[in-house]
Amino acid sequence: MMETQKTLFVSDLDGTLLTKYETVSPYSAQLLNALIERGLLFTYATARSVVSAKNATAALHINAPVILYNGGLIYNPSSREVLRSVLFSAEEKGYVLRVLEEYGIKPFVFGASQERETLRWHAGCESYGMKRYLERRRNDLRLCPAADECALLDCNVFYFKCIGPREQLERAWNDLKLDTRFICIFHQETYQNDFWMEISPRSATKANAVSFLRSRLGCDRVVCFGDTSNDSDMFDVCDEKYAVMNADGWLKEKATGVIGYCEEDGVAKFLAERFKL
């Protein structure tokens, strides 16, 4: 039996719901789909794109809109409708690019035209981490190599992703994190040694996206699951928040409780126990 109040359950993906193979395990998928069939309202909030998140969660029967790009985009998979997007202004995206270039950083720039979503970058200037990222997306229809700055920013930009060594990214992060116009997240990639820096407009947060879904879906409560820095603001607006065992220590301190490891189906087992599956 599901809860008497209408409750939305939201899970981060990488490091929380997904395994090291970047997929939902068959065991987790079986448990979660059984709960969803019984009425569990379940979705995810991730830094991933529509395509990347869809591939990682292909085994799940998600029954609510999903939160992408750390809150930059809210998307309804069933209707293929964008419910909410948060964009950089022309001045803001130009400023971010100039700061990154001062530190020798060539970013991925995520944007959208009327026809499609795009993933742009300076062709021929790819770091090792960028090449690996692109190799895994070789047939991605979003790929749009750019020859110059004009082409790089010639779209509605909602997200910058930088991949590279810690020292280089950290210097840029120390500048951008102080700018109140932006959200700037810096962390080690979950599955590699590279570090990532992700930059979004200030209002593009998981917290704002979760609050939007709570209102749109008419939910009384929201319960979330996470593991690291880009889940912190989401924890602040949820009624219950659970950190997986492999989560950062400081996030565990913010949590309602700590559940099992992501590699051991922590989220699915917690929900199965909660609802006596």
Buried (B, 14 or more C-beta within 10 A) or exposed (E): EEBEEBBBBBBBBBBBBBBEEBBBBEBBBBBBBBBBEEEBBBBBBBBBBBBBBBBBBEBBEBBBBBBBBBBBBBBBBEEEEBBBBBBBEEEBBBBBBEBBBEBEBBBBBBBBEEEEBBBBBBBEEBBEBBEBBBEEBEEBEBEBBBEEBEBBBBBBBBBBBBBBEEEBBBEBBEEBBEBEBBBBBBBEBBEEEBBBBBBBBBBBBBBBBBBBBBEBBEBEBBBBBBBBBBBBBBBEBBBBBBBBBBBBEEBBEBBBEBBBBBBBBBBBBBBBEBBEB
